Amino acid sequence: MLSVGFMLLLCTLEVQADDRSDAKQQVEFGITVAERGLWREATYRWQRAVAIDPTYAAAWNNLAVAHEHEGEFESAREAYERALALEPNNLSIQQNYELFREINDRTQP
């Protein structure tokens, strides 16, 4: 009985690893197209990444940057907060969010 439970755990871990790999590919492709100025495609890729793996903080961070770039400030704030909730000690996410808040809070009434 113990070996069956162990096999189920291994299968679950493999699926999670595959999901993270698929999400990572989406993130990387999103970065490539964002560097070319194709923000709509980048946003789509990062949305797919967080749909595949909702625990992927880097994908949430990149999605926040894309929303911010498109002027979707509430969506950006939500994505930054999600990224920070997942990785509260990630300095890159912290810096991006602080800069976003500094600029957004100053420009919003």
N, C-alpha and C positions, 0 to 999 in steps of 0.2 A: 504494500500500500504506500509506503514511504517513497519508493522509486517512481510511482505514478505521479505523485505530487511534485517530485523533483523534476520530472520530465515536463510537466505543465509549466513550471516556473521557467525552465530553460526556453521553451517555445515562446513564452510571453516576452522574455528578455530579448530573444532574437527579433521578434516583431518590433519591439521598441528600438533596437539598434538599427533595423532597416528604416523605420520611420525617421529617426534622427538623420540618417544618411540621406534620405529623400528630402527632408527639410533643409539640410545643409546644402544640397545641390540647388534647391530653389533660392536660398539666400545668396549663394555665390553667383548664380545667374542674375539675380536682382541687382547685385552690386555691379556686375558687368554692364547691364543695360542702363543703370542709373549714371554710371560714368560717361555714357554716351548721350545723356540727357533724356533718356526714355523713361520718365518718371512714372507714367501710367503702367507700363509693363513691369517696372520694378515694384510698384505697389502691389500689383497682381501677384507677383512671385512671392513677395513677403507675406501676403495674405494667405497664399497657399501653404507657405512654410509653417505659419502659426496654426493653420487648420490641421496640418499633418502632425505637428508636435506643439501643442499649446504650452509646453514647458520650456521652450527654446527662447531664452531671454534675448539673445542677439537678434533673432528674427523680429521680436516685438520692438526692439530698439530701432532697427532699420525701418520697420513699418511706421514708427513714430516720426522718424526723420522724413519719410516720404509724405506723410500726412501734413507735417509742418511745411514742407516745401510747396505743397498744393494749397496751403491756406486753410486746411481742415484742423483748426487748433484744438477743438474739443476731442476729436479722434486722436490727435497727436498726444494730448495729455493722458488720455486713457491708455494708450499703448506704452508710453513712457512709464506710467505707474505700474502697469502689468509687468514690464521688463524689470523694474526695480523690486517689485514684490518677489519675483523669481530669483533675482541675484542682487540683493541689497548692497553688497560690497563691491560690485563691479564699477570701477572708477570711470570707465568710458561712458557707461549708461548714466552714472551720476552727473558727470560733466555735461553731457548732452541735455539732460533734463534741467539742470540748473541754468544753462544758457537759454534754453527754451523758455523757462519761467521768467528769467530776467527780461528777455525781449518781449515775450507775450504779455506779461503783467504790465509792462511799461506802455505798450501800445493799445491795450484794451481798456475801454472806459470802466 
